[in-house]
């Protein structure tokens, strides 16, 4: 029992609750009292913790990090399809003599700016992307934190900038899609 060890408790306090519950449900050899202590500090009663652990152990759903991996790949696949649609639709818009061409081009600049903001927000999003990793950046992670060693893992600067740019491209693509879709419908 490490409840008296302040360093261990401080380490546990830095970890997300879902990760603590996953560790408790998957490993019988962890110091359960310290985990319960930290979860109770966060406002969960002992009965709630037991209920959540039972639900996790008996659940047919995969762990959250597996779902996040699926969501990341699905988002990337959809972004590629939407990007192709946007490129072909925007090309048609540029070469058309549509009466709303100027307004649509003006709105597309606003959509690109909004998409860059969305891409920035996607780049700063934190989630548990691996069994013991926190990911920063969705759908393409730009950095990681190892939850076991508390070490930050950053790729090389060029790769980091490329990943941030790809997340921005996903945001731009998703923000531009409704405008291009509307143009396709009225054309």
C-alpha positions, 0 to 999 in steps of 0.5 A: 500500500503506497498511500503514504508515499506522496510521490506515488500519489502525485504520479497517480494524480497526473494520470487520467481517470480512464487510464487509472480505471483501465489499469485497475481492471486489467492488472491485479498486481497494481496497488489498488488502494492508492488508485482508489484513493486518487479516484475518490479524491476526484469525487468518485465513491467506492461503489461508483469505482467498483461499478465502473470496474465491473462494467469495464471488465464485463464490457464487449466494447474495446478499450478507448484507445482502440476506438480512438485509433479507429476514429483516427483512421476513419477521419483520415479516410474521410478527409482524403475523400472530402479533399478529392471532392473539394479539389474537383468542385473548387476547380469547377467553380474556378472555371465556371461562369456561375452568377454566385462565383465571386460570393462563393470564392469569398466564402471559401476564403472564410472557410479556409480560415475557419478550417485552419482554426479547426486544424489548430484545435485538432493539433492541440487535442489530447486523448488516450491514443495508446494503452499507455500513451496520451496523444496530442493531435487528432487525427495525426498525433504530433506528440506523445506522453508516455503515461508510465514514465511521464516522458514527452515524446516529440518527433523531429521538428520537420516531421512535427511541422508536417503533422501539424500541416496535415491536421490543418489540411484536414480542418480546411478540407472539412470546413470547405466541404459544405460550401463546395457541396452546396455549389455542386447542388446548385450547379 
